Amino acid sequence: MPLPLAQRHAWNLARTLMVCVTLFRAGAAYGVMPSAEYDGDASHILHEYDPF
């Protein structure tokens, strides 16, 4: 997933679920998931979206 698309999805997911969401790098792509479920390397985190 390209970075601009991942950023839009991250913000939308955070606002829809009303939970903190982490945007991270996964190799050459980017991923988005709830922060409570992310257990990967902290150096791969690009941004954390807080809906509050």
N, C-alpha and C positions, 0 to 999 in steps of 0.2 A: 504494500500500500504506500503510495507517495506521501511525503510529509504534509502538504497542505490538506489532503483528504483525511489523513490520520488526525490532524489537529481539529478539523471540523467534527469528525466522529467523536473524538474525545470530549469536546465541549458539549455536544448534543447528548452523549451518554451520561455525563455528569449531571446535566440539568434534568434529564428524564428520570434517572434513578435516584437523584439527590444523594449521591455518594461521591467521595473523592475518587478520581480516575487518574491512572498513570499512563503517560505516553512514553514508550520506550523504543529503543532501536533493537531490531532483531536481524542481525546480519546486514543485508543491503536494504531491508524493508523496515517498516515501523509497525508497532502494535499498540493496542489500547486495551486496558482491562481495569477493573476496580482495584484501587490501591491495596485494599485488605487482602486481595488474592495474589498480589505480585510478590514473588519470593526470589526473583532473579538478582543479578548483579546490580548494585546501586549505581555503578558508573554508566550503565546503559539507559538510565532514566533521563529523559529530555525535559519533561515538565509534568507537574501534578496539577490537575484541575480540581478546584474546590468550588462546588456549586453555591456555597453559602457566602 
